[in-house]
Amino acid sequence: MSNSALAVIQEFNNLPQAEQLAVYEAIARKVAPADYGPLSDEDLTSIAAETFALLDQEDSFRFQFRYRSNRKRFIR
């Protein structure tokens, strides 16, 4: 992977989660599977793991937000 690509990934990792998801969706729409040929099982497994990790982070963020919101209601 080139230094430019590594820099893009580093910048992506520094984005807030909502922006990461927006970038992910934009790239997924832009890159057609036909451009790269069929994916291997290893590629699919890696993609699935990354996708589920992002979804887990999103769920965790939502849970923390709800917990804090609900906690404030009960503390008052």
C-alpha positions, -999 to 999 in steps of 0.1 A, spaced: 0 0 0 13 34 -9 21 61 17 -7 82 2 -32 53 9 -19 49 44 -23 86 50 -59 84 38 -66 55 62 -50 74 91 -71 104 84 -102 82 81 -94 67 115 -92 103 130 -127 112 118 -158 110 140 -177 78 137 -206 94 118 -182 108 92 -164 74 89 -197 58 80 -205 85 54 -170 80 38 -174 43 39 -208 45 21 -194 69 -5 -165 47 -13 -187 16 -14 -209 33 -40 -179 45 -60 -160 13 -63 -177 -13 -85 -170 -50 -78 -163 -55 -115 -133 -31 -112 -115 -56 -91 -128 -91 -99 -143 -116 -75 -135 -113 -39 -118 -142 -21 -132 -158 10 -104 -141 30 -114 -107 15 -151 -112 23 -143 -123 59 -121 -92 64 -147 -69 50 -174 -85 72 -153 -82 103 -146 -45 96 -183 -38 89 -194 -56 121 -168 -37 141 -181 -4 128 -217 -15 136 -206 -26 171 -190 8 177 -221 26 165 -243 5 188 -220 12 217 -221 49 210 -259 49 208 -261 28 240 -238 52 259 -258 82 247 -291 67 257 -277 56 291 -264 91 298 -297 107 286 -318 83 308 -295 87 337 -299 125 337 -337 120 338 -335 99 369 -309 119 388 -329 152 387 
